[in-house]
């Protein structure tokens, strides 16, 4: 029924609006429950009519009605993309997809819901990755746990899932650790030029161990990494 796709799209709009809040507040280490939605530029609390996905953005001309500054294009894009993704998942995992498979309707419904949750998780991670090049564990770890539960109860493949989680994490963590060394092997002129002054500073030491190397001398002093530790967790997810 096309009504399922429409319902999924409407749900996607609402979830997409929430994912914007989840991603940005996770980056700011703010609670997603204790504070109402607010304009990130003037901090004014938003009313109900300002929180309607997509509609509010275009009705206000893409600007906050309090400070009149432009609303970032990320907000409507995330809402629209989530709506399209949700509708596509429901469409392609409709009952016709399972014809000939000996699967009960409840398992089909739970599988669709699991894929919607998985897609929503990836959308949130995409936002944080583009904004700050971070993949927060606060988002990935709960999703991994739910994924394991889903695989154990619906797919009945707990051991296979745990093996996949472990292998994926180890492979990407291996790339994270040894990739920089391989890059240095191919480019011997590209070396770490920074040392820690205070070896007793544990936090600095941890940051140095994770970041491994830096950009060329004279360029902006930012960490040079082949891959971050969050990518290993994402691969496990």
N, C-alpha and C positions, 0 to 999 in steps of 0.2 A: 504494500500500500504506500503511495507517495506521501500519505499523511505522516508516516513514521519518519521519513526523511525531513519533512517540514518540522516536526516536533524535535528531531535531533538537531536541526539547524538553530531553532530557537533556544534549545538547551545550550548549544555551543556558544551562542552569543552571550548568554548569562555566565557560563563558565569562563569564557574568554575574558570577560570583564573582571572576574575574580582572579584569573591568572595574572593579569597586570598587577593587581594589588599584591598577590602572593610573591611574585618575582621581585618587585621593587622593594617591598618591605623586608623581604628576606635579605636582600643586599644591604639594606640600612639597619638590619638587626632590630626591626620594630615588630611589635605584636600585630597580627592580622585581625585580632578579635577585639582588642580593648579601645580601639580608636576608629571613629567613623572615617569614611573616605574623604579625602581633602585634596585641594589643589596643591600640587607639589611646589608651586611658585609663590603663592600667597598664603598657603596653609589654611585657607578658609574651608570649613566643613561644607560638603556638598549635599544638596537636598535631593529628594527622590527623583524629581524631574530632570536633574542633572546627571543621573546615574543610569538612564536608559541606554543600553548598548547601541551604538551607532547613531540612533535617533538623536540623542542629546548632543553628540558631537556636531552633526550637520545642522541641527536646529540652532545651535549657538555659533555657527559659522566657524567652528574649529577654534574657538577662543573661550577662556574662562569668563563667565559673566560678572565676576567680582573684580579681578585685576586686569581683565581684557588682554591677557597675554596668550600666545598661541598654545594650544594643547598639542603635545607631542603626537606625531603621526603613528607612533607605536600603538597607542590605545585602540583606535578604530581598526588598524590592520590586524592586531591580535584577535580582536572580537570577530572580525569577518573570517579570518583564517581558521579559527577554531570552529566556527559554524560550518564552514565548508568541509573541514576534516571530519567533523562529527557526522554530517549528512552522508559523506562518502563511506565512512565505516559502516553505518547502518545499511546503506544501499548494497554494498558489496558483501556484507555478511548477513544479508537477508535470508529467510528460510530456504529460498531456491538454491543458495550456495551449498546447503547441507543435504541436498537431495541424494538419496542412496546411502547416506551415512547413518549409522545406528546411534544417533545422539538424541537424547530427550530434549524437549523444548526448554526446560529450565536451564540446562547446560548451555544451550545456544544463547539464551538471554544473558547468562552470567559471562559468557565469552565476549559478547558484544560490549557489555558494561566494562569488562576488564580492558578491552582494547580502547574504549573511550578514555578510561583512566590513564592508560599508558600514553595515549596521544596527548592528553592534557599535560602530563608530566613532561613530555618532550617539548611542548610549546613553552611551558614555564622555563625550562632549562635553556631554550633558544633565546629567550629574552635576557636572562642573566648572563649568558655567554656573550651575546652581542654588546650588552651594556658595560660589563665589567670584566669579561673574559674569565668568569667564574662559573662553576657548576656546584651549587651549594649542596652539602650533604643533607641539610634539612629537607630537601626535596627528594633527593635520590634514595636515601636510606629507607624511608617509609615505603616508597614505591617498590624497592627490592623485596622488602618483607612481605608486602601484599602480593607481589608476583610469585614468591615462593609458596605462599598459602594457596593462591589460585592454582598453581601447577600441581600442588600436592592433592588438592581436593577435587578439582575439575578435570585436569589433564592426567592425573594419577601418574605423575612422573617426577616424584620428589628427588630421587637420586640423580636422574639426568639433569634436572634443573640446578641442583647444587653443584654438580660437576661443571655445568656450563658457566655458572656464576664464578666459580673458583678459577677455571681455566681462562675466562675472559679477563678477569682482574689481573691474573698473573702475567698474561701475554702483554697487556697494555702497560702494566707497571714495569715490565721488562723493557718495553720500548721507551718508556719515560726515563728510565735510569740509564740504559746503555745507548739510547739513540743519540744523546749529546756526545758521548764518547766516540761513536762512529762518525758523527759529523766532524768532530775535531780531527779524526784520523784522515778524513777526506780533505779537510781544510786546515792544515797545520798552522797556518798563519792566524787562524781565528782562535784565540785563547782567552782564558779568563785572566783579566788584568786587575782584579780586585781581591783583596784578602780581608778577612775579619780582623779588626784591631783588637777587639776584646774577646778572647776565646772563652771567657767565663760567662758571656752573655748567651744563655741557653736559647732564647728566642731567636737571636740573630743567627746562631749556629744552625738551628732548625731551618730558618728561612734560606740560609746559604746552601745547606744540603739539598733542599728542594729545588732551588733555582739553578744550581750548578754553574752556570756561566752567564756572561753579559754580552752586550753588543760591542761593536768596535769602539776603540778608544776615540773620544771626541764626539760620539753620538750621545743621544739622550740615555741617561743611566737607568735602563730598564732591564729586568731579568730576561735572559735569552733561554728559552726552553723548547725542547722538541715537543713535549706534551706535558700537560699538567696532571697532578694526581687525581683531580676530579674526573678526567677522561677515563681512567681505569675503573672508577666506580660506575660511570655512565655505561661503559661496556658491559659491566656485570649486570646492570639493570636491563 
